[in-house]
Amino acid sequence: MVDAHVHLEKGSYCIEWIQEFIQYALSRNINEIYFLEHTHIFKECSSLYDEMSCYNEYQNNWYRKKYENARPLKEYTDFIDKMKKERFPIKLKFGLEVCYSPEHIKDIENIKNMYSFDFLVGSIHFIDGWAFSHKKQPWRKENYNLNYLYKRYYELMYELVESNLFSGLAHPNSLQCFGAYPIGDYYAEYNKIARALKENNMYIEESSGLAINYGDTELGMSGKMLKAMILQNVQILTASDAHIPQDVGKLICEMNDLISKAEKEYGR
């Protein structure tokens, strides 16, 4: 089994930190980990946060503190080079989770061309500058036009996929982090995104991150989104969005069961 989304940023770049994650992975029958880091922890990626840091005072303060503690990207890539010389009992990949916004396609392309990561996964963390998933900036669905938000969210998701910059699409259900589930029928949008993923040879995450990090009661993609991915034969990778070793592989078995049941139902 695979855990395709595991963050290292809460520890130091050393083999002992890697081994802590591997121990938990082995206990949950995970045989492959995709390690990655958020772009917001690296100085070279600061331009990706221009709009979000200007959106309001909270976001400005949040990113200012992040930038004050930002690491050089070379620190991470040097660590990757060292780890690739080591032997581990499971397969490891090393990549980057990139905050996508359409204003910074060229910046993302430059990052991609400058460094040789095993993968780049794109994520939607902002809607036109608004950082919707911050726990210190919670919001109530009653105060927003959910139909507009989801239409824009899926529009940005489609643009991310069509940019041809990424290996995969991260946690495609993250807008529901505070319980704002999609209302209405978005199957046409799911199908459009699924076709684009297939055409661009990208995977999509079936993520337990919201369940682990936000207490979400819905595991992974919605049934209709999962259906669209299966019918378009998109590669689906299970992912925990773990930020600590104890969360590696959490709910991966359960998500594999959901995928298997859906594949049987839709004939894949």
N, C-alpha and C positions, 0 to 999 in steps of 0.2 A: 504494500500500500504506500501511497505517496502523501506527503504533506508539502504542498507547493508554496507555502507562504509562512516563513518563520524569520522573525527579526532578531538581530544580534545586539542592537544599540544599547540595551540596558547593562551590558557588561563590557569588559575590555576585550580587545582583539588578541586572543590567545587560545592555544589549543585546549586548555583546560575548560574554557567556556563552551567551546564547540562540543567537547565530550559530555558535558552536562546535558545538552540537548539530545545527544545521541543515546544516552542511557534511557531517557524517558521514551524516545522514539522506539527503541528496541522492546521496551516493556509493553508497547501498544502495537507491535508487529508492523511498524513503519520501516520500509526498506529503502526509502529515498526522501531526502529533504532538499527543498529549495530555500537556501538562506538568502536573505535580501536586507536592504536598508532603505529607509525613507530618504528621498532627496532633500528633505528639509534639514537634515543633520549635517549637510556638506556645504562648505562655503561656495564652491563652484556652481552650485545650483540655486543661488539666491534670487536670480532673475525670475524664476518660476513663481515667486511669492510676491511680486510687485502689487498685483491687483488685490490679493487677499489681505495683505498687510495694510492696505489703504482703506479697507472696507469699513472698519470701525475701530474703536479704541482697544477693545479686547484683543482683536486679531493682530493689531499693530504691536501690542505689548507681548503677545504670545510669540510672534515671529522674531521680534527684537531679541528676546531672551534666547530663542533657539539659535539665532545667528551669533550671539555673543559666545555661545558654547560650541559653535559649529567646528567640525573636523575637516581637515583637507581630505579630499577624495582619495588621494594617493595613499593615505593611511589604510584605507579599506582595500584598495587594489593590491597593495604590497602584502597585506594579510592574506588575501585570496591566493596570491602566488605562492606563499609559504604553505598554505593548507593543501594546495594541489600537489605538493611534493610528499604529503603524508599519506598513510594508509588508514582507512577507517572501515568498520564492519558494515557500513551501509553506503549507498551512493549519495554524494553531495553535489549540489550545484550552487553557484553564487551569482547573484544578480542585484538588480536595483528596482525598487518600486518608485515609479515616477508619477508625481502629481500632474495630471494633464489639464491644460487649459489651452484653447485654440490660439491665444495670443503668443504662445511660446513654442510653437512647432519647430522653429529654426533652432532655438536653444536646446531643445530635447534632441534634435538631430545631431547637433554638435557634441553633446554628451555621449550619445550613442557611438559616434565615429571616433571619439578620443579614447575610449576605453573598451576593452574586450571582455565584457561580461558574458556569462553563459546564457543569460536571458534578461530581458527588460519587460517588466509587467506594468501596464498603465492602470491608473486608478482615478476615479472621479471623487475628489474630496471637496471641490468647490463648485458652486453654481454661480457664475458671473461674479466671482470674488467672495461669495458667502460661504464660510466654512461650516457646513451643516452638521458635522459629526463630532464637534467638540463637546465633551461632557460638561465643561464649564460655561458653555453657551447653549444650553438646552432650549428646545422650542416645542410649542404645542401645535398639533396639526390644525386645530380650530382657527388658528391665527393666519393660516396660509391657504392659498388656492392650490390644493394638491394636484389638481389636473394640470395646471400650468407647470408646477414644479416637476412633476414626473415627465411631462412632455419634454421639458428642457433638459432634464437629467438624461433621458434616453437619447436625445439629440446629441448631447455632448459625448455620450458613450459611443454612438455610431461614428462621430467624427474621430474619436480616439482610435477606433478600429481601422477606419479608412486612412488614417495618417500613415500607415505602413511602417510605424516606428517600433512596434512592440511585439513581443513573443506571446503575450497573454493579456487578458482582461481580469483585473482583480475585483473581488467582492462586489458583484454587480447589484447587490440588494442593499447597499449601505445607506441609502436615503431613508430607510425605515428604522434607523437606529434608535429613534425616540418614539417608536410605535406608529409612525405615519405610513401605514401600508398603502399600496396603490389602490385607488378606487377606480372603477370602470374597467374597460377592456383594453389592454395594451398589447394584445397578441400580435398585431401588425408590426409594432415597434420591435417586439422580441424577435419576430421572424426576420425582419430587416437586419437587425444586429447579428443574428445567427448566420445569415447568408454571408454577411461581410466577414465574420470571423472565419468561416470556412474558406472563402475566397482568398483571404490573407494568411491562411495557414496558422491561425492563432488558437490558443486554448482559452477556455473560460474557467474561472474558479467556482467550484461548489464549496462555499465557505461557511465554516462554523464560527467565524470571528465575531459576528453580532451576538450569537448565543453566549460565547465565552466572555466577551468584553463588555457587552451591554445588557445581558440577560434577556435577549430577544427569545420569544417562544417559538418563532418560526425558523426552522433549520434550513439553511441554504436558500437556493433560488425558489421563487414561487413555482407552483406546479405548472403553470402555463409557460413560464420562461424555460423551465427545464424541458418541457415538451418540445418547444421550438428548437432548442439546442440539439436534442436527440434526433428529431426529424430531419434536421439539416446536417446531421453527422459531425457535429462540432466536437472536438476533443474536450473532455471535461476532467479537470484535475481537482482532487479534494485538497482543501487548505484550511488550516486552523487560524491563521493570522496570529500565531503565538508570539508574545513578547517576552515570555519567560520560559525556561526549560520545562516546567511542570505542565504547560499547556500544549506542548507538541503532541500532535496526533489525537487531540481531544475531539470526540464525536466523528472521527473519520470513518469508523466502522458503520455508524448510523447513516452517514451520508452516502456511503457506498451502497447500503441497502436501498436507500431512496432512489439512487441512480439505477440500480439493477431492476427494481420494480417498475420504474418508468420505462426502461428499455424493453422490458417484456410487454408492457401495455401498448407501447407504440411500435413494436416490431423491429427494434434495432438489434 
